[in-house]
Amino acid sequence: MKFSIVIPNYNGAHLLKKNLPEVLKAAGKNEVIVVDDASTDESVELLKAKYPEVRLLVNSKNLRFAKACNRGVQHAKGEIVILLNTDVYPEPNFLTALEPHFNDPGVFAVGCQEMVGEKTRGKAIGRFEKGLLVHAEAKNRTPGPTLWAFGGSAAFRREMWLKLRGMDTLFHPAYWEDIDLSYRAWKRGWEVHFEPQSIVHHEPESTNVSAFGRERIRRIAAKNQILFVWKNIHDPAMIVSHIVWLPWLFLRAVCTSDKAFVAGTLKAFLKFPQAIRKRWKEKRLCIVSDREVLGKFG
């Protein structure tokens, strides 16, 4: 089984210096691709000078996370593509535990266990509550189904990724793309797993925080949480719940000066036509209901 490791990078030269040697060591003979998203630091020069074995794809302008990942997967030669953020490095044998999952042709993705200091994460659950999908960390860390595979530390079957058309730029500039991708896979009848023996270390250094600031990130996350429902939820009762609850949530946000949710909701409505067009396209391809998917994790 051939793997390709894809690393989207934006101004992460200092992280590449620290983590790329560990990635290359773990990759063995498998290819490593770095998609540079129009960095203004020394990333490209560093990769060309110090890491000639890395396939370098350079975007002429900053396309953000989803498009950078999609480009990397499009160019990958491996049947399984692993996405790693620049602030993540794997343990040497992390590929070994991933491979058995993909012997099942119905598996789309497998999430790694992230070590964040003394804490672990990587297995997700979710429920539909007050008209929105609410997600959380699973309490157990046993191998098995996860609602979604984290976009910065997971393996994906390339053939299925391409059928799903990859990460959706509807959620530009960031957040919820990986949840959307995995959820669509579940509704197509494919599976997303978590593997605790495939360990990566995550030392969070988000370029999004520096680029957007925390308040804008809250606005983006609120916008995309709403867009996710408009695009992906087809269950009639859940739709009614959303229609009932969203005005109440918006009014509460106005009354409590929750500017992030207010702005996020208004921004979502600007993309409503686009979300609905995508909704009808996706609905034709779904064979598993929302209740069946969320019933695995509720």
N, C-alpha and C positions, 0 to 999 in steps of 0.2 A: 504494500500500500504506500503510495507516494504522498508526501505532505508538502505543502508550501506554507511558509510562515510570512504573513503580511503585516507590516508595521506602518501605520499612518503616522506621519511626523510633521509637526509644525513648530519650528524654532526649538527643537529638542536636542540640540547638539550635545549639551551637557549630560542629558539622559542617555543618549546613544553611546557616549564614551563609557558610561558606567554599566549599561545593561546589554548592549549589543554583543559584547564578547560572550556573555552567558547564553544569549540566544543562539549564537553560532555554534557554541559547544553542544548545546542540547539538540540542535537541528541535525547534526551529523552531515550526511550527504544530501539531505533535503534542502531545497532552495529557500532562500530568505530574500524577501522583497521589501524594500522601503519605498513608500510613496511619499515623496516630499511635497507638502502642500504650500508651495511658494514661500518657503522659509526665508527670513531676512538675516538669520544668523549664519554660522559657518557649517551648517548641517551638510549641505551638498559637497562642499570642499572636503570636509572630514570623511565622508563616505567614499568619495573618489580616491582620496589619498591613502586612507588606512584600511578600507574594507572593499577591495576590488571584487571579492567573491559575492558581494551583495548585489542583487539586481536593483538598480535605482531607477525609479520612475519619478520625473519631476513635473509637477503641475505648473503651468505658466502663470496661473493666478490661484488665489486661495479659494478652494472649493468646499471646504469644511469636511467633517468626519465622514458622512455617508458617502459622498461622491469619491473621496479618497479611498475608502474601503472598497467600494464597487470597482474602481479602476484596478486596484491591486488584485482582487479576485478574478476579474476579467482576464488579466495577464498571467495568472498563476498556471503552472503546469501540473501541479498535484491534484489528485482527485479529492483530497481533503485539504481545506485551507484553514489555517489557524490565524486568528486575529489577535495581535498583542499590542497594547498601548506602549508608548515609549517609556512610561514609568513602571513597567512590568518586566520582570525577568523570571524565566522558568527554572525549575530544578532539572538536573541533567537527564532524568529518566521520565520526564512528564509526558512524552509521546507514547511510551509503552502502555500506559493505562488507558489512553484514549482509543487505541486501535481496535480492541475487541468490540466496542460499542458499534463501530461502523461495519462489522461483519453482518449486522442486521440491516438489510437494505431499506428498511422503513425509518431508520434514524437519520434525521437531518442535521442535528447539532449536538455537541457535548460540551458542557461548561466545565472549566477547571475550578479547582478550589483555590481561592485567593487568600493568601496570608497577608493581612494588613496589620503589621506589628504582631501583637498577641492574639488578635481577633481573626476569625475566618469568615468568608462569605462565598457565595457562588450558587446556592440553591434557593430558588425563589418560589413564592406562592402568590396567589392573588384572589380577590373576591370583588364582586360587583356590589357597590354600596353607595347609597345616595346618588344614584345615577352615573357613577364613574367607576372605572377600574382602579382599585386600590391594591398596590403590590407591597410585599414585605419579604423579609428573609425567612426561610424555613428554619424551624428550630433544630431539626435533625440534619446531619451531614452524611446520611447514608446514600449510596449510589441509587439512582433512579430518576424518575421524571422531574423536571423543573419547568416552571411556567415559561422562563426564557433563559437563554444563554447570554451572558454578559458580552457586549461587543468588544471589550478590550482584553478578553482572556478566554477564548472559546474556539472550538474547531467546528467547521461547517462542511457538509458535503457540497462540493462545488456545483455539481449538476443540478441539485435541488435549489441552491442559491440562485442560479441563473434562471430557473423556472419561476422563482419568486420575484425575479427582477431586482434582487438584492435589497439593500437598505433604501427606504423611501425618502426622497428629498422633501416630501410634504412636511416633514418634521424639522426641516432646516431652521436654525443652524446646528441644533444638537438636542439630544435627550428624546427618549422613547423610540428611537429607530430600532434598537435591538429587541425591545419588547414587541413592537409591531411585527418585526421579521419572524420571531419565534411563534407568535400567536397565529400568524397567517399559516405557518407550517403546520401547527397543530390542527387548524381547521381544514387543511388539505389532507389530513389523515396521517401525517408524519409525526415523528416523536422528537422531543428535545430532552436530553439526559444531563445529569450532573455526575461527575466522577471525582470523588474526594482524593483519590490517589494521584491524580494529575495536578501537581501543585505548582503554583506560580506565586511569586512575591510581588506585592503591589505597594509601592511607596508613593502615595498620591501626591501628584504635583500637577493639578489640572490647569491646562492652558485655557480652558473655558472661563475659570474664575478670573484669571488675569485679563482675558480678552473682553469679558462681558460685565464682570462684577456680580456679586451675589444676588442683588435685587433683580437684575435683568434675568439671571438664571431662573429665579423663581417665576418670573413672568413667562419665560419660554417653556418651563416645565408645565405650568398651568395650561397654557395654550395647547401644548401637545397632548396632555391628558384628555382634553376635550376632543381634539381632532381624532385621537385614537378611537373614541366611541363612535364618532360620526362615520369613520371609515370602516370599522371592523365589527361593531356589534349589530347583529341582525335579529336577535331574539325580541319578539314583540313586547313582552312584559318589561324587558330591560330598556327598550327604547322609550316606553311610556314613563318608566321611572326616571330616565334622563330628562325627558321633557318636563316632568313635574319638578324635579329637584334643581335643575340648572338655574332657573330664575330665582329660586330661594337662596341658593348658594351665592349667586351674584349680588342679590340684595343684602345678604349678610355681610359680604365682603365690602360693599359700599358703606354699610353702617359701622363696620369695625375698622374702616380705613385700611383694608387689605388691598393696597394698590396693585400688588403683583397679580392677584387673582382677577381683579377688575380689568386690568390692562390685558392679561392673558386671554380672558374671555372675549374681549373686543377684537383682539388680534386673531383669535380662532375664527370668528365670523367672517373675517376678510378672506379666509381660505375655505370657507364652507362649500362653495361650488366645486373647488378642486377635490375636496374630501369626498363629496357625494359622487363625483365621476369615478373616482378610484373605488368607492364603495360598490358600485354596480359591477365594475369589472371583477372585483375580488369575489363578490357574492356568487357569481356563476361558477367559480372554481371550488367553493367550499363543499365538503362532504360531512363535516363534523359540526355539531351545533355549539353555540356559545356555552350552553349549560353543560354539555358533555365535557368541553375543555375545562371550564372553571370548576366543574365537579371533581376533577382530579386533584384540585389544590385547595378547595374551600375548607 
